[in-house]
Amino acid sequence: MPLDSASEPTRPVCPWPELPPGPLGPPSPAFADRHADAPFAPLTLPSGDSIRAVVRHEDARLVMAHSAASRNLRYPGAPRISKGVSLEDDPTSILNMDAPEHTRLRRILSGTFTPRQIGTWRPRVAEIAADLAGGLAGGGDLVEDFAFPLPSLVICELLGVPKEDQARFRRWTGMFLSTSDGTVDDRMTAAIEFMGYAAELVAAARETPGDDLIDVLVRARDTDDRLSEEELTKLVFGLILAGHETTASLISRGVFRLLINPDQWATLTADPELVPRAVEEILRYDGPGGYGVLRRMTEAVELGSGRVEAGEAVFLMLPAANQDPAVFAEPERFDITRFSGDPEVPQQGHLSFGHGPHYCLGANLARMELQEAFRALATRLPGLRLAADPADVPWTAEAIIHRPVTLPVEGGSR
């Protein structure tokens, strides 16, 4: 029997009081109750704001794809996930834009993260992952020795910045993803420093063109429009933020999930060709890391679970949508063969990268990094196992993204 059924360990207080994580990390057992009895009930966010939460897969897809769904959450009294400065406060970020500005930027960037472009970066990412996996052959902390260094090194190389700046990236992203009241001032300082650093990177790329990812962004344009310096800066900021902490957290949670389900780990190491399918299940089961995203409807919309009024903001619980029993059979079961490897077989996908106009621009890059991370571990460290009781693994508390703080491992070779 998988170790997921272990008894509840002692954990720090979760900032989501109504959505406690499972006995061994996500997903929250509260998801099943909400699916069954409260698919559109209010939820208290870590900020203290109350908002109706969408949990069903069909409803979440409908909202994200709807033309009335807005990311403009800068009106008086708008809900916030956490207190203090928030990513929602920036009107110039692509994350917060609506059409036509958002459409213009997406059009300009449409060729930046294509599978073909990502394919040119894959060999180097595979090399970095293999080197880091080799360093774990004698054991270590998978979080500090593999999960964080991999996306940090990758984003540094892709952006053409010194790898010694990894520590700064981690400090800045940690500030932004905290839900603690005690980090409000720190987050403001981090925002100023982070944006200043991104602006320096863009200016350097303008002055000395090359072939790094920033140079690709600088050259990105359509027939009529060009990215402004501010837009470029915000995109670089977003790439570092999303490409650092979120990817590292997915690796940490995914390895933990595989190792506490030894039958799944054995299946993967016996057939590494399953890696792409395993990544999709990790994204469904443990991704995207946060509990969801905010949207405001500019007109009334009927969902299967209820009516959203014009001007009302709702919270889309994407991890709960990924656990919808109407879409995924036995959603609580972690199964790396769940998703078909045959592109001709129709199937509903997870929503960890979103859906609709705001579908994650970096989804192809994230998938590639995750695939190479788990491929390196499965092929080079098939005997990998936890070096601690799963119930004793500490998880983050006051943070938007829930992940293991440390993950001691051993036995890399058979």
Solvent accessible surface area in square Angstrom, and as a share of the most:
residue,aa,sasa,rsa
1,M,201,0.90
2,P,59,0.37
3,L,81,0.41
4,D,37,0.19
5,S,69,0.45
6,A,37,0.28
7,S,92,0.59
8,E,115,0.51
9,P,17,0.11
10,T,142,0.82
11,R,45,0.17
12,P,76,0.48
13,V,132,0.76
14,C,24,0.15
15,P,25,0.16
16,W,4,0.01
17,P,93,0.59
18,E,65,0.29
19,L,0,0.00
20,P,62,0.39
21,P,14,0.09
22,G,4,0.04
23,P,49,0.31
24,L,4,0.02
25,G,2,0.02
26,P,23,0.14
27,P,23,0.14
28,S,4,0.03
29,P,76,0.48
30,A,18,0.14
31,F,5,0.02
32,A,68,0.53
33,D,92,0.48
34,R,25,0.09
35,H,13,0.06
36,A,76,0.59
37,D,121,0.63
38,A,31,0.24
39,P,24,0.15
40,F,19,0.08
41,A,25,0.19
42,P,81,0.51
43,L,2,0.01
44,T,48,0.28
45,L,2,0.01
46,P,30,0.19
47,S,13,0.08
48,G,53,0.51
49,D,50,0.26
50,S,82,0.53
51,I,12,0.06
52,R,70,0.26
53,A,0,0.00
54,V,1,0.00
55,V,0,0.00
56,R,84,0.31
57,H,0,0.00
58,E,127,0.57
59,D,3,0.02
60,A,0,0.00
61,R,80,0.29
62,L,65,0.33
63,V,0,0.00
64,M,8,0.04
65,A,51,0.39
66,H,50,0.23
67,S,117,0.75
68,A,3,0.02
69,A,22,0.17
70,S,5,0.03
71,R,19,0.07
72,N,53,0.27
73,L,0,0.00
74,R,85,0.31
75,Y,72,0.27
76,P,133,0.84
77,G,81,0.78
78,A,16,0.12
79,P,15,0.09
80,R,35,0.13
81,I,19,0.10
82,S,6,0.04
83,K,97,0.41
84,G,38,0.37
85,V,31,0.18
86,S,16,0.10
87,L,54,0.27
88,E,16,0.07
89,D,63,0.32
90,D,33,0.17
91,P,73,0.46
92,T,40,0.23
93,S,16,0.10
94,I,22,0.11
95,L,88,0.44
96,N,2,0.01
97,M,21,0.09
98,D,48,0.25
99,A,74,0.58
100,P,100,0.63
101,E,91,0.41
102,H,7,0.03
103,T,68,0.39
104,R,55,0.20
105,L,2,0.01
106,R,57,0.21
107,R,121,0.44
108,I,9,0.04
109,L,1,0.01
110,S,77,0.50
111,G,51,0.49
112,T,4,0.02
113,F,14,0.06
114,T,44,0.25
115,P,101,0.63
116,R,213,0.78
117,Q,46,0.21
118,I,6,0.03
119,G,36,0.35
120,T,91,0.53
121,W,30,0.11
122,R,78,0.29
123,P,90,0.56
124,R,98,0.36
125,V,3,0.01
126,A,33,0.26
127,E,93,0.41
128,I,7,0.04
129,A,0,0.00
130,A,17,0.13
131,D,96,0.50
132,L,32,0.16
133,A,0,0.00
134,G,41,0.39
135,G,63,0.61
136,L,1,0.00
137,A,54,0.42
138,G,82,0.79
139,G,21,0.20
140,G,31,0.30
141,D,30,0.15
142,L,0,0.00
143,V,0,0.00
144,E,78,0.35
145,D,62,0.32
146,F,0,0.00
147,A,0,0.00
148,F,5,0.02
149,P,27,0.17
150,L,0,0.00
151,P,1,0.00
152,S,3,0.02
153,L,35,0.17
154,V,2,0.01
155,I,1,0.00
156,C,2,0.01
157,E,73,0.33
158,L,19,0.10
159,L,5,0.02
160,G,45,0.44
161,V,13,0.07
162,P,67,0.42
163,K,130,0.55
164,E,131,0.59
165,D,14,0.07
166,Q,45,0.20
167,A,77,0.60
168,R,98,0.36
169,F,0,0.00
170,R,71,0.26
171,R,112,0.41
172,W,2,0.01
173,T,0,0.00
174,G,36,0.35
175,M,42,0.19
176,F,16,0.07
177,L,20,0.10
178,S,12,0.07
179,T,13,0.08
180,S,21,0.13
181,D,90,0.47
182,G,66,0.63
183,T,28,0.16
184,V,48,0.27
185,D,114,0.59
186,D,65,0.34
187,R,3,0.01
188,M,100,0.45
189,T,70,0.41
190,A,1,0.01
191,A,16,0.13
192,I,119,0.60
193,E,68,0.30
194,F,0,0.00
195,M,46,0.20
196,G,34,0.32
197,Y,15,0.06
198,A,0,0.00
199,A,44,0.34
200,E,114,0.51
201,L,24,0.12
202,V,2,0.01
203,A,56,0.44
204,A,58,0.45
205,A,12,0.09
206,R,81,0.29
207,E,148,0.66
208,T,101,0.59
209,P,101,0.63
210,G,32,0.31
211,D,129,0.67
212,D,56,0.29
213,L,2,0.01
214,I,4,0.02
215,D,8,0.04
216,V,27,0.16
217,L,1,0.00
218,V,16,0.09
219,R,117,0.43
220,A,12,0.09
221,R,113,0.41
222,D,34,0.18
223,T,135,0.79
224,D,129,0.67
225,D,44,0.23
226,R,135,0.49
227,L,2,0.01
228,S,52,0.34
229,E,84,0.38
230,E,96,0.43
231,E,20,0.09
232,L,0,0.00
233,T,15,0.09
234,K,30,0.13
235,L,16,0.08
236,V,0,0.00
237,F,13,0.06
238,G,22,0.22
239,L,24,0.12
240,I,0,0.00
241,L,13,0.07
242,A,54,0.42
243,G,11,0.11
244,H,1,0.01
245,E,13,0.06
246,T,39,0.23
247,T,4,0.02
248,A,0,0.00
249,S,0,0.00
250,L,10,0.05
251,I,0,0.00
252,S,0,0.00
253,R,0,0.00
254,G,0,0.00
255,V,2,0.01
256,F,0,0.00
257,R,4,0.01
258,L,0,0.00
259,L,18,0.09
260,I,0,0.00
261,N,6,0.03
262,P,80,0.50
263,D,82,0.43
264,Q,25,0.11
265,W,16,0.06
266,A,55,0.43
267,T,53,0.31
268,L,0,0.00
269,T,16,0.09
270,A,84,0.65
271,D,59,0.31
272,P,37,0.24
273,E,138,0.62
274,L,20,0.10
275,V,0,0.00
276,P,50,0.32
277,R,63,0.23
278,A,0,0.00
279,V,1,0.01
280,E,29,0.13
281,E,0,0.00
282,I,1,0.00
283,L,1,0.00
284,R,1,0.00
285,Y,17,0.06
286,D,4,0.02
287,G,2,0.01
288,P,33,0.21
289,G,11,0.11
290,G,13,0.13
291,Y,20,0.08
292,G,13,0.13
293,V,49,0.28
294,L,0,0.00
295,R,18,0.07
296,R,50,0.18
297,M,0,0.00
298,T,73,0.43
299,E,90,0.40
300,A,38,0.29
301,V,10,0.05
302,E,108,0.49
303,L,13,0.07
304,G,69,0.66
305,S,26,0.17
306,G,24,0.23
307,R,111,0.40
308,V,0,0.00
309,E,84,0.38
310,A,64,0.50
311,G,39,0.37
312,E,38,0.17
313,A,11,0.08
314,V,0,0.00
315,F,0,0.00
316,L,0,0.00
317,M,0,0.00
318,L,8,0.04
319,P,16,0.10
320,A,0,0.00
321,A,0,0.00
322,N,0,0.00
323,Q,13,0.06
324,D,8,0.04
325,P,81,0.51
326,A,94,0.73
327,V,43,0.25
328,F,9,0.04
329,A,71,0.55
330,E,99,0.44
331,P,15,0.10
332,E,114,0.51
333,R,93,0.34
334,F,11,0.05
335,D,21,0.11
336,I,0,0.00
337,T,56,0.33
338,R,47,0.17
339,F,15,0.06
340,S,39,0.25
341,G,55,0.53
342,D,62,0.32
343,P,127,0.80
344,E,145,0.65
345,V,67,0.38
346,P,125,0.78
347,Q,88,0.39
348,Q,90,0.40
349,G,33,0.32
350,H,20,0.09
351,L,3,0.02
352,S,11,0.07
353,F,22,0.09
354,G,14,0.13
355,H,46,0.20
356,G,30,0.29
357,P,72,0.45
358,H,42,0.19
359,Y,79,0.30
360,C,48,0.29
361,L,44,0.22
362,G,16,0.16
363,A,3,0.02
364,N,54,0.28
365,L,8,0.04
366,A,18,0.14
367,R,59,0.21
368,M,2,0.01
369,E,3,0.01
370,L,1,0.01
371,Q,23,0.10
372,E,10,0.05
373,A,0,0.00
374,F,1,0.00
375,R,69,0.25
376,A,9,0.07
377,L,0,0.00
378,A,1,0.01
379,T,71,0.41
380,R,137,0.50
381,L,3,0.02
382,P,27,0.17
383,G,19,0.18
384,L,5,0.02
385,R,130,0.48
386,L,26,0.13
387,A,47,0.36
388,A,37,0.29
389,D,80,0.42
390,P,18,0.11
391,A,24,0.19
392,D,104,0.54
393,V,2,0.01
394,P,61,0.38
395,W,4,0.01
396,T,22,0.13
397,A,24,0.18
398,E,100,0.45
399,A,24,0.19
400,I,33,0.17
401,I,9,0.05
402,H,17,0.08
403,R,28,0.10
404,P,0,0.00
405,V,60,0.35
406,T,51,0.30
407,L,0,0.00
408,P,43,0.27
409,V,4,0.02
410,E,66,0.30
411,G,23,0.22
412,G,1,0.01
413,S,81,0.52
414,R,206,0.75
